Amino acid sequence: MTDKEKAFAVNRIKQELAFDELIEELDKLDAKDLEEFCSENEIDGIRFCDKCGGPIIEGYSCFGGAYCSLVCLEMSEEEYNDQYDENEDCAFWTEWEA
């Protein structure tokens, strides 16, 4: 690995750590304040659960919505699996890029 590649890798790791720390701090705000904060500060790349409003970087994508858990999706694991089996393009677990 070249010095340039190493520097890039270190910078990327620092960015990811900073993002994780930001998420932890933002997680202390209630959902409405959090969305407002992100909007006012032009923070892109953070998704919010369509049910509880909490920040998510991974979760369920189901029929155009983003959900942090099956509880917020309001489905049992069996119901979700049935939806996935019927149309995996419309119901799946994912990690969104920040």
C-alpha positions as CSV (number, residue, x, y, z in Angstrom):
1,M,0.0,0.0,0.0
2,T,1.4,3.4,-1.0
3,D,1.6,6.3,1.4
4,K,-1.2,8.0,-0.5
5,E,-3.4,4.9,-0.1
6,K,-2.6,4.7,3.6
7,A,-3.4,8.4,4.1
8,F,-6.7,7.9,2.3
9,A,-7.6,4.8,4.4
10,V,-6.8,6.6,7.6
11,N,-8.8,9.6,6.6
12,R,-11.8,7.3,5.7
13,I,-11.6,5.6,9.0
14,K,-11.5,9.0,10.8
15,Q,-14.6,10.1,8.8
16,E,-16.5,6.9,9.8
17,L,-15.6,7.3,13.4
18,A,-16.7,11.0,13.4
19,F,-19.9,9.9,11.7
20,D,-20.5,7.3,14.4
21,E,-19.8,9.8,17.1
22,L,-22.2,12.3,15.5
23,I,-24.9,9.6,15.4
24,E,-24.4,8.9,19.1
25,E,-24.7,12.6,19.9
26,L,-27.7,13.2,17.7
27,D,-29.4,10.1,19.1
28,K,-29.8,12.0,22.4
29,L,-32.2,14.5,20.7
30,D,-35.8,13.6,20.1
31,A,-36.8,12.7,16.6
32,K,-38.3,16.1,15.7
33,D,-35.3,18.1,17.0
34,L,-32.9,15.7,15.3
35,E,-34.5,16.2,11.8
36,E,-34.6,19.9,12.4
37,F,-31.0,20.0,13.4
38,C,-29.9,18.0,10.3
39,S,-31.9,20.2,8.0
40,E,-30.6,23.5,9.5
41,N,-27.0,22.3,9.4
42,E,-27.4,20.7,5.9
43,I,-26.3,17.3,7.2
44,D,-27.0,14.8,4.4
45,G,-26.7,11.1,4.5
46,I,-28.7,10.4,7.6
47,R,-31.9,8.5,7.2
48,F,-34.7,8.6,9.7
49,C,-37.1,5.8,10.6
50,D,-40.5,6.4,9.0
51,K,-42.2,5.3,12.2
52,C,-40.2,6.5,15.2
53,G,-38.1,9.2,13.5
54,G,-34.8,7.9,14.9
55,P,-31.6,8.0,12.9
56,I,-30.7,4.9,11.0
57,I,-27.8,3.8,8.9
58,E,-29.1,0.2,8.5
59,G,-32.6,-1.3,8.7
60,Y,-35.6,-2.4,6.7
61,S,-36.6,-1.0,3.4
62,C,-40.1,-2.0,2.8
63,F,-42.4,-0.6,0.1
64,G,-40.6,2.7,-0.1
65,G,-40.2,3.3,3.6
66,A,-37.2,3.0,5.9
67,Y,-37.6,1.4,9.3
68,C,-35.1,0.8,12.1
69,S,-36.8,-2.4,13.3
70,L,-39.6,-4.9,12.8
71,V,-41.4,-3.2,15.7
72,C,-41.4,0.1,13.7
73,L,-42.3,-1.8,10.6
74,E,-45.2,-3.2,12.6
75,M,-44.7,-6.7,11.3
76,S,-43.6,-10.0,12.9
77,E,-40.5,-11.7,11.5
78,E,-42.8,-14.2,9.7
79,E,-44.9,-11.5,8.1
80,Y,-41.8,-9.7,7.0
81,N,-40.3,-12.9,5.5
82,D,-43.6,-13.5,3.6
83,Q,-43.3,-10.0,2.1
84,Y,-39.7,-10.6,1.2
85,D,-40.5,-13.9,-0.4
86,E,-43.3,-12.4,-2.4
87,N,-41.2,-9.4,-3.7
88,E,-37.6,-9.0,-2.5
89,D,-37.3,-5.8,-4.5
90,C,-39.8,-4.1,-2.2
91,A,-38.8,-5.6,1.2
92,F,-35.2,-6.0,2.3
93,W,-32.6,-5.3,5.0
94,T,-30.0,-2.8,3.9
95,E,-27.2,-0.5,5.0
96,W,-27.5,3.0,3.6
97,E,-24.4,5.0,2.7
98,A,-23.7,8.1,4.7
